Amino acid sequence: MHVLVLPARDEPVAVDGEVRVERRLTLCATVDHRFLDGFEGGVLARLLRELLADPSSMD
């Protein structure tokens, strides 16, 4: 697995119908298809997105 973390930057984001500027971090990963198929990768990506969006849920 290769993981790439890009620098955080300010980006416009729609929140509750309003445009706000928030810090965003881009995280990329590649995995060989022989190790992980697309469905499992999607489940993993969704879980990571939810955990990273609310780090306090990892307690």
PDB file with SEQRES, HELIX, SHEET and CRYST1 records, atoms N, CA, C and O in Angstrom:
SEQRES   1 A   59  MET HIS VAL LEU VAL LEU PRO ALA ARG ASP GLU PRO VAL          
SEQRES   2 A   59  ALA VAL ASP GLY GLU VAL ARG VAL GLU ARG ARG LEU THR          
SEQRES   3 A   59  LEU CYS ALA THR VAL ASP HIS ARG PHE LEU ASP GLY PHE          
SEQRES   4 A   59  GLU GLY GLY VAL LEU ALA ARG LEU LEU ARG GLU LEU LEU          
SEQRES   5 A   59  ALA ASP PRO SER SER MET ASP                                  
HELIX    1 AA1 GLY A   38  ALA A   53  1                                  16    
HELIX    2 AA2 PRO A   55  MET A   58  5                                   4    
SHEET    1 AA1 2 HIS A   2  VAL A   5  0                                        
SHEET    2 AA1 2 LEU A  27  THR A  30 -1                                        
SHEET    1 AA2 2 ARG A   9  VAL A  15  0                                        
SHEET    2 AA2 2 GLU A  18  ARG A  24 -1                                        
CRYST1    1.000    1.000    1.000  90.00  90.00  90.00 P 1           1          
ATOM      1  N   MET A   1       0.845  -1.164   0.000  1.00  0.00           N  
ATOM      2  CA  MET A   1       0.000   0.000   0.000  1.00  0.00           C  
ATOM      3  C   MET A   1       0.895   1.233   0.000  1.00  0.00           C  
ATOM      4  O   MET A   1       1.872   1.314   0.745  1.00  0.00           O  
ATOM      5  N   HIS A   2       0.543   2.178  -0.844  1.00  0.00           N  
ATOM      6  CA  HIS A   2       1.216   3.474  -0.866  1.00  0.00           C  
ATOM      7  C   HIS A   2       0.222   4.515  -0.376  1.00  0.00           C  
ATOM      8  O   HIS A   2      -0.935   4.523  -0.798  1.00  0.00           O  
ATOM      9  N   VAL A   3       0.675   5.400   0.520  1.00  0.00           N  
ATOM     10  CA  VAL A   3      -0.182   6.447   1.069  1.00  0.00           C  
ATOM     11  C   VAL A   3       0.479   7.791   0.811  1.00  0.00           C  
ATOM     12  O   VAL A   3       1.685   7.944   1.005  1.00  0.00           O  
ATOM     13  N   LEU A   4      -0.305   8.756   0.378  1.00  0.00           N  
ATOM     14  CA  LEU A   4       0.172  10.107   0.103  1.00  0.00           C  
ATOM     15  C   LEU A   4      -0.699  11.085   0.882  1.00  0.00           C  
ATOM     16  O   LEU A   4      -1.923  11.078   0.748  1.00  0.00           O  
ATOM     17  N   VAL A   5      -0.066  11.923   1.694  1.00  0.00           N  
ATOM     18  CA  VAL A   5      -0.780  12.946   2.451  1.00  0.00           C  
ATOM     19  C   VAL A   5      -0.302  14.295   1.927  1.00  0.00           C  
ATOM     20  O   VAL A   5       0.877  14.633   2.035  1.00  0.00           O  
ATOM     21  N   LEU A   6      -1.229  15.060   1.360  1.00  0.00           N  
ATOM     22  CA  LEU A   6      -0.896  16.376   0.828  1.00  0.00           C  
ATOM     23  C   LEU A   6      -1.071  17.433   1.910  1.00  0.00           C  
ATOM     24  O   LEU A   6      -1.795  17.206   2.879  1.00  0.00           O  
ATOM     25  N   PRO A   7      -0.420  18.583   1.762  1.00  0.00           N  
ATOM     26  CA  PRO A   7      -0.545  19.632   2.783  1.00  0.00           C  
ATOM     27  C   PRO A   7      -1.993  20.112   2.929  1.00  0.00           C  
ATOM     28  O   PRO A   7      -2.738  20.165   1.950  1.00  0.00           O  
ATOM     29  N   ALA A   8      -2.380  20.456   4.146  1.00  0.00           N  
ATOM     30  CA  ALA A   8      -3.713  21.004   4.391  1.00  0.00           C  
ATOM     31  C   ALA A   8      -3.795  22.389   3.752  1.00  0.00           C  
ATOM     32  O   ALA A   8      -2.820  23.140   3.724  1.00  0.00           O  
ATOM     33  N   ARG A   9      -4.998  22.709   3.235  1.00  0.00           N  
ATOM     34  CA  ARG A   9      -5.191  24.031   2.630  1.00  0.00           C  
ATOM     35  C   ARG A   9      -6.624  24.480   2.840  1.00  0.00           C  
ATOM     36  O   ARG A   9      -7.518  23.661   3.054  1.00  0.00           O  
ATOM     37  N   ASP A  10      -6.834  25.781   2.776  1.00  0.00           N  
ATOM     38  CA  ASP A  10      -8.172  26.341   2.923  1.00  0.00           C  
ATOM     39  C   ASP A  10      -8.942  26.157   1.617  1.00  0.00           C  
ATOM     40  O   ASP A  10      -8.431  26.448   0.536  1.00  0.00           O  
ATOM     41  N   GLU A  11     -10.201  25.662   1.735  1.00  0.00           N  
ATOM     42  CA  GLU A  11     -11.058  25.456   0.570  1.00  0.00           C  
ATOM     43  C   GLU A  11     -12.478  25.885   0.894  1.00  0.00           C  
ATOM     44  O   GLU A  11     -12.908  25.777   2.042  1.00  0.00           O  
ATOM     45  N   PRO A  12     -13.222  26.375  -0.111  1.00  0.00           N  
ATOM     46  CA  PRO A  12     -14.634  26.694   0.132  1.00  0.00           C  
ATOM     47  C   PRO A  12     -15.447  25.413   0.268  1.00  0.00           C  
ATOM     48  O   PRO A  12     -15.284  24.473  -0.511  1.00  0.00           O  
ATOM     49  N   VAL A  13     -16.332  25.387   1.275  1.00  0.00           N  
ATOM     50  CA  VAL A  13     -17.143  24.203   1.559  1.00  0.00           C  
ATOM     51  C   VAL A  13     -18.569  24.661   1.842  1.00  0.00           C  
ATOM     52  O   VAL A  13     -18.775  25.642   2.556  1.00  0.00           O  
ATOM     53  N   ALA A  14     -19.559  23.954   1.285  1.00  0.00           N  
ATOM     54  CA  ALA A  14     -20.960  24.265   1.560  1.00  0.00           C  
ATOM     55  C   ALA A  14     -21.374  23.554   2.846  1.00  0.00           C  
ATOM     56  O   ALA A  14     -21.265  22.332   2.947  1.00  0.00           O  
ATOM     57  N   VAL A  15     -21.854  24.329   3.838  1.00  0.00           N  
ATOM     58  CA  VAL A  15     -22.304  23.794   5.121  1.00  0.00           C  
ATOM     59  C   VAL A  15     -23.653  24.419   5.445  1.00  0.00           C  
ATOM     60  O   VAL A  15     -23.750  25.634   5.618  1.00  0.00           O  
ATOM     61  N   ASP A  16     -24.695  23.595   5.527  1.00  0.00           N  
ATOM     62  CA  ASP A  16     -26.039  24.077   5.841  1.00  0.00           C  
ATOM     63  C   ASP A  16     -26.470  25.218   4.914  1.00  0.00           C  
ATOM     64  O   ASP A  16     -27.063  26.197   5.367  1.00  0.00           O  
ATOM     65  N   GLY A  17     -26.175  25.090   3.635  1.00  0.00           N  
ATOM     66  CA  GLY A  17     -26.595  26.090   2.660  1.00  0.00           C  
ATOM     67  C   GLY A  17     -25.734  27.331   2.606  1.00  0.00           C  
ATOM     68  O   GLY A  17     -26.041  28.256   1.853  1.00  0.00           O  
ATOM     69  N   GLU A  18     -24.667  27.381   3.378  1.00  0.00           N  
ATOM     70  CA  GLU A  18     -23.753  28.525   3.369  1.00  0.00           C  
ATOM     71  C   GLU A  18     -22.376  28.075   2.906  1.00  0.00           C  
ATOM     72  O   GLU A  18     -21.971  26.931   3.117  1.00  0.00           O  
ATOM     73  N   VAL A  19     -21.670  28.997   2.275  1.00  0.00           N  
ATOM     74  CA  VAL A  19     -20.307  28.703   1.845  1.00  0.00           C  
ATOM     75  C   VAL A  19     -19.359  29.213   2.923  1.00  0.00           C  
ATOM     76  O   VAL A  19     -19.382  30.388   3.290  1.00  0.00           O  
ATOM     77  N   ARG A  20     -18.522  28.299   3.424  1.00  0.00           N  
ATOM     78  CA  ARG A  20     -17.527  28.655   4.435  1.00  0.00           C  
ATOM     79  C   ARG A  20     -16.164  28.186   3.958  1.00  0.00           C  
ATOM     80  O   ARG A  20     -16.061  27.298   3.113  1.00  0.00           O  
ATOM     81  N   VAL A  21     -15.129  28.785   4.502  1.00  0.00           N  
ATOM     82  CA  VAL A  21     -13.767  28.360   4.198  1.00  0.00           C  
ATOM     83  C   VAL A  21     -13.302  27.466   5.348  1.00  0.00           C  
ATOM     84  O   VAL A  21     -13.324  27.874   6.509  1.00  0.00           O  
ATOM     85  N   GLU A  22     -12.882  26.243   5.013  1.00  0.00           N  
ATOM     86  CA  GLU A  22     -12.414  25.298   6.013  1.00  0.00           C  
ATOM     87  C   GLU A  22     -11.102  24.682   5.561  1.00  0.00           C  
ATOM     88  O   GLU A  22     -10.801  24.635   4.368  1.00  0.00           O  
ATOM     89  N   ARG A  23     -10.320  24.208   6.533  1.00  0.00           N  
ATOM     90  CA  ARG A  23      -9.070  23.515   6.223  1.00  0.00           C  
ATOM     91  C   ARG A  23      -9.411  22.111   5.743  1.00  0.00           C  
ATOM     92  O   ARG A  23     -10.217  21.416   6.362  1.00  0.00           O  
ATOM     93  N   ARG A  24      -8.805  21.699   4.652  1.00  0.00           N  
ATOM     94  CA  ARG A  24      -9.019  20.359   4.091  1.00  0.00           C  
ATOM     95  C   ARG A  24      -7.669  19.690   3.877  1.00  0.00           C  
ATOM     96  O   ARG A  24      -6.687  20.334   3.507  1.00  0.00           O  
ATOM     97  N   LEU A  25      -7.644  18.390   4.117  1.00  0.00           N  
ATOM     98  CA  LEU A  25      -6.444  17.591   3.938  1.00  0.00           C  
ATOM     99  C   LEU A  25      -6.767  16.514   2.914  1.00  0.00           C  
ATOM    100  O   LEU A  25      -7.780  15.827   3.040  1.00  0.00           O  
ATOM    101  N   THR A  26      -5.926  16.359   1.910  1.00  0.00           N  
ATOM    102  CA  THR A  26      -6.123  15.321   0.909  1.00  0.00           C  
ATOM    103  C   THR A  26      -5.267  14.118   1.273  1.00  0.00           C  
ATOM    104  O   THR A  26      -4.058  14.239   1.468  1.00  0.00           O  
ATOM    105  N   LEU A  27      -5.908  12.958   1.362  1.00  0.00           N  
ATOM    106  CA  LEU A  27      -5.248  11.707   1.690  1.00  0.00           C  
ATOM    107  C   LEU A  27      -5.514  10.740   0.542  1.00  0.00           C  
ATOM    108  O   LEU A  27      -6.670  10.478   0.211  1.00  0.00           O  
ATOM    109  N   CYS A  28      -4.460  10.210  -0.067  1.00  0.00           N  
ATOM    110  CA  CYS A  28      -4.600   9.278  -1.187  1.00  0.00           C  
ATOM    111  C   CYS A  28      -3.923   7.953  -0.820  1.00  0.00           C  
ATOM    112  O   CYS A  28      -2.923   7.935  -0.102  1.00  0.00           O  
ATOM    113  N   ALA A  29      -4.473   6.862  -1.315  1.00  0.00           N  
ATOM    114  CA  ALA A  29      -3.866   5.550  -1.080  1.00  0.00           C  
ATOM    115  C   ALA A  29      -4.098   4.667  -2.300  1.00  0.00           C  
ATOM    116  O   ALA A  29      -5.131   4.756  -2.964  1.00  0.00           O  
ATOM    117  N   THR A  30      -3.132   3.828  -2.575  1.00  0.00           N  
ATOM    118  CA  THR A  30      -3.288   2.836  -3.636  1.00  0.00           C  
ATOM    119  C   THR A  30      -3.026   1.455  -3.049  1.00  0.00           C  
ATOM    120  O   THR A  30      -2.142   1.281  -2.210  1.00  0.00           O  
ATOM    121  N   VAL A  31      -3.804   0.478  -3.498  1.00  0.00           N  
ATOM    122  CA  VAL A  31      -3.662  -0.892  -3.030  1.00  0.00           C  
ATOM    123  C   VAL A  31      -3.752  -1.806  -4.246  1.00  0.00           C  
ATOM    124  O   VAL A  31      -4.580  -1.587  -5.130  1.00  0.00           O  
ATOM    125  N   ASP A  32      -2.922  -2.804  -4.293  1.00  0.00           N  
ATOM    126  CA  ASP A  32      -2.949  -3.770  -5.385  1.00  0.00           C  
ATOM    127  C   ASP A  32      -4.296  -4.499  -5.395  1.00  0.00           C  
ATOM    128  O   ASP A  32      -4.763  -4.942  -4.345  1.00  0.00           O  
ATOM    129  N   HIS A  33      -4.917  -4.628  -6.552  1.00  0.00           N  
ATOM    130  CA  HIS A  33      -6.241  -5.242  -6.674  1.00  0.00           C  
ATOM    131  C   HIS A  33      -6.247  -6.712  -6.265  1.00  0.00           C  
ATOM    132  O   HIS A  33      -7.313  -7.271  -6.006  1.00  0.00           O  
ATOM    133  N   ARG A  34      -5.093  -7.339  -6.201  1.00  0.00           N  
ATOM    134  CA  ARG A  34      -5.036  -8.738  -5.755  1.00  0.00           C  
ATOM    135  C   ARG A  34      -5.174  -8.838  -4.234  1.00  0.00           C  
ATOM    136  O   ARG A  34      -5.473  -9.906  -3.700  1.00  0.00           O  
ATOM    137  N   PHE A  35      -4.958  -7.731  -3.553  1.00  0.00           N  
ATOM    138  CA  PHE A  35      -5.039  -7.701  -2.097  1.00  0.00           C  
ATOM    139  C   PHE A  35      -6.401  -7.219  -1.603  1.00  0.00           C  
ATOM    140  O   PHE A  35      -6.893  -7.691  -0.578  1.00  0.00           O  
ATOM    141  N   LEU A  36      -7.014  -6.280  -2.328  1.00  0.00           N  
ATOM    142  CA  LEU A  36      -8.246  -5.653  -1.873  1.00  0.00           C  
ATOM    143  C   LEU A  36      -9.108  -5.333  -3.096  1.00  0.00           C  
ATOM    144  O   LEU A  36      -8.640  -4.670  -4.022  1.00  0.00           O  
ATOM    145  N   ASP A  37     -10.365  -5.798  -3.111  1.00  0.00           N  
ATOM    146  CA  ASP A  37     -11.218  -5.493  -4.270  1.00  0.00           C  
ATOM    147  C   ASP A  37     -11.949  -4.164  -4.051  1.00  0.00           C  
ATOM    148  O   ASP A  37     -11.875  -3.576  -2.972  1.00  0.00           O  
ATOM    149  N   GLY A  38     -12.643  -3.707  -5.071  1.00  0.00           N  
ATOM    150  CA  GLY A  38     -13.281  -2.391  -5.055  1.00  0.00           C  
ATOM    151  C   GLY A  38     -14.318  -2.216  -3.961  1.00  0.00           C  
ATOM    152  O   GLY A  38     -14.376  -1.159  -3.332  1.00  0.00           O  
ATOM    153  N   PHE A  39     -15.138  -3.229  -3.720  1.00  0.00           N  
ATOM    154  CA  PHE A  39     -16.168  -3.116  -2.687  1.00  0.00           C  
ATOM    155  C   PHE A  39     -15.538  -2.930  -1.315  1.00  0.00           C  
ATOM    156  O   PHE A  39     -15.926  -2.033  -0.565  1.00  0.00           O  
ATOM    157  N   GLU A  40     -14.558  -3.784  -0.982  1.00  0.00           N  
ATOM    158  CA  GLU A  40     -13.879  -3.668   0.307  1.00  0.00           C  
ATOM    159  C   GLU A  40     -13.156  -2.333   0.427  1.00  0.00           C  
ATOM    160  O   GLU A  40     -13.137  -1.731   1.501  1.00  0.00           O  
ATOM    161  N   GLY A  41     -12.562  -1.867  -0.665  1.00  0.00           N  
ATOM    162  CA  GLY A  41     -11.889  -0.567  -0.653  1.00  0.00           C  
ATOM    163  C   GLY A  41     -12.856   0.570  -0.383  1.00  0.00           C  
ATOM    164  O   GLY A  41     -12.522   1.512   0.335  1.00  0.00           O  
ATOM    165  N   GLY A  42     -14.056   0.490  -0.955  1.00  0.00           N  
ATOM    166  CA  GLY A  42     -15.068   1.514  -0.712  1.00  0.00           C  
ATOM    167  C   GLY A  42     -15.528   1.532   0.731  1.00  0.00           C  
ATOM    168  O   GLY A  42     -15.723   2.600   1.312  1.00  0.00           O  
ATOM    169  N   VAL A  43     -15.704   0.345   1.318  1.00  0.00           N  
ATOM    170  CA  VAL A  43     -16.092   0.254   2.730  1.00  0.00           C  
ATOM    171  C   VAL A  43     -14.995   0.849   3.608  1.00  0.00           C  
ATOM    172  O   VAL A  43     -15.278   1.616   4.528  1.00  0.00           O  
ATOM    173  N   LEU A  44     -13.755   0.499   3.325  1.00  0.00           N  
ATOM    174  CA  LEU A  44     -12.625   1.036   4.084  1.00  0.00           C  
ATOM    175  C   LEU A  44     -12.521   2.551   3.939  1.00  0.00           C  
ATOM    176  O   LEU A  44     -12.298   3.253   4.926  1.00  0.00           O  
ATOM    177  N   ALA A  45     -12.679   3.060   2.722  1.00  0.00           N  
ATOM    178  CA  ALA A  45     -12.599   4.504   2.491  1.00  0.00           C  
ATOM    179  C   ALA A  45     -13.694   5.244   3.251  1.00  0.00           C  
ATOM    180  O   ALA A  45     -13.435   6.297   3.834  1.00  0.00           O  
ATOM    181  N   ARG A  46     -14.912   4.707   3.253  1.00  0.00           N  
ATOM    182  CA  ARG A  46     -16.017   5.351   3.973  1.00  0.00           C  
ATOM    183  C   ARG A  46     -15.746   5.374   5.478  1.00  0.00           C  
ATOM    184  O   ARG A  46     -15.987   6.384   6.139  1.00  0.00           O  
ATOM    185  N   LEU A  47     -15.245   4.262   6.016  1.00  0.00           N  
ATOM    186  CA  LEU A  47     -14.940   4.183   7.441  1.00  0.00           C  
ATOM    187  C   LEU A  47     -13.848   5.193   7.814  1.00  0.00           C  
ATOM    188  O   LEU A  47     -13.978   5.911   8.805  1.00  0.00           O  
ATOM    189  N   LEU A  48     -12.782   5.245   7.025  1.00  0.00           N  
ATOM    190  CA  LEU A  48     -11.706   6.197   7.304  1.00  0.00           C  
ATOM    191  C   LEU A  48     -12.198   7.636   7.220  1.00  0.00           C  
ATOM    192  O   LEU A  48     -11.826   8.472   8.044  1.00  0.00           O  
ATOM    193  N   ARG A  49     -13.038   7.929   6.219  1.00  0.00           N  
ATOM    194  CA  ARG A  49     -13.577   9.281   6.070  1.00  0.00           C  
ATOM    195  C   ARG A  49     -14.390   9.672   7.307  1.00  0.00           C  
ATOM    196  O   ARG A  49     -14.252  10.786   7.811  1.00  0.00           O  
ATOM    197  N   GLU A  50     -15.238   8.760   7.798  1.00  0.00           N  
ATOM    198  CA  GLU A  50     -16.056   9.042   8.987  1.00  0.00           C  
ATOM    199  C   GLU A  50     -15.179   9.220  10.224  1.00  0.00           C  
ATOM    200  O   GLU A  50     -15.421  10.126  11.022  1.00  0.00           O  
ATOM    201  N   LEU A  51     -14.168   8.371  10.395  1.00  0.00           N  
ATOM    202  CA  LEU A  51     -13.305   8.484  11.565  1.00  0.00           C  
ATOM    203  C   LEU A  51     -12.485   9.765  11.548  1.00  0.00           C  
ATOM    204  O   LEU A  51     -12.338  10.423  12.578  1.00  0.00           O  
ATOM    205  N   LEU A  52     -11.951  10.121  10.386  1.00  0.00           N  
ATOM    206  CA  LEU A  52     -11.133  11.327  10.308  1.00  0.00           C  
ATOM    207  C   LEU A  52     -11.967  12.599  10.399  1.00  0.00           C  
ATOM    208  O   LEU A  52     -11.454  13.641  10.806  1.00  0.00           O  
ATOM    209  N   ALA A  53     -13.243  12.532  10.029  1.00  0.00           N  
ATOM    210  CA  ALA A  53     -14.114  13.696  10.133  1.00  0.00           C  
ATOM    211  C   ALA A  53     -14.482  13.988  11.595  1.00  0.00           C  
ATOM    212  O   ALA A  53     -14.766  15.131  11.953  1.00  0.00           O  
ATOM    213  N   ASP A  54     -14.472  12.939  12.436  1.00  0.00           N  
ATOM    214  CA  ASP A  54     -14.810  13.109  13.857  1.00  0.00           C  
ATOM    215  C   ASP A  54     -13.837  12.275  14.694  1.00  0.00           C  
ATOM    216  O   ASP A  54     -14.183  11.177  15.130  1.00  0.00           O  
ATOM    217  N   PRO A  55     -12.631  12.785  14.919  1.00  0.00           N  
ATOM    218  CA  PRO A  55     -11.610  12.008  15.636  1.00  0.00           C  
ATOM    219  C   PRO A  55     -12.038  11.610  17.055  1.00  0.00           C  
ATOM    220  O   PRO A  55     -11.539  10.615  17.581  1.00  0.00           O  
ATOM    221  N   SER A  56     -12.948  12.359  17.682  1.00  0.00           N  
ATOM    222  CA  SER A  56     -13.368  12.018  19.036  1.00  0.00           C  
ATOM    223  C   SER A  56     -14.146  10.693  19.062  1.00  0.00           C  
ATOM    224  O   SER A  56     -14.302  10.096  20.128  1.00  0.00           O  
ATOM    225  N   SER A  57     -14.631  10.232  17.918  1.00  0.00           N  
ATOM    226  CA  SER A  57     -15.361   8.957  17.866  1.00  0.00           C  
ATOM    227  C   SER A  57     -14.422   7.755  17.985  1.00  0.00           C  
ATOM    228  O   SER A  57     -14.888   6.623  18.111  1.00  0.00           O  
ATOM    229  N   MET A  58     -13.118   7.983  17.947  1.00  0.00           N  
ATOM    230  CA  MET A  58     -12.155   6.879  18.028  1.00  0.00           C  
ATOM    231  C   MET A  58     -11.839   6.484  19.464  1.00  0.00           C  
ATOM    232  O   MET A  58     -11.002   5.607  19.676  1.00  0.00           O  
ATOM    233  N   ASP A  59     -12.472   7.093  20.450  1.00  0.00           N  
ATOM    234  CA  ASP A  59     -12.210   6.759  21.865  1.00  0.00           C  
ATOM    235  C   ASP A  59     -12.697   5.387  22.212  1.00  0.00           C  
ATOM    236  O   ASP A  59     -12.555   4.953  23.355  1.00  0.00           O  
TER     237      ASP A  59                                                      
END                                                                             
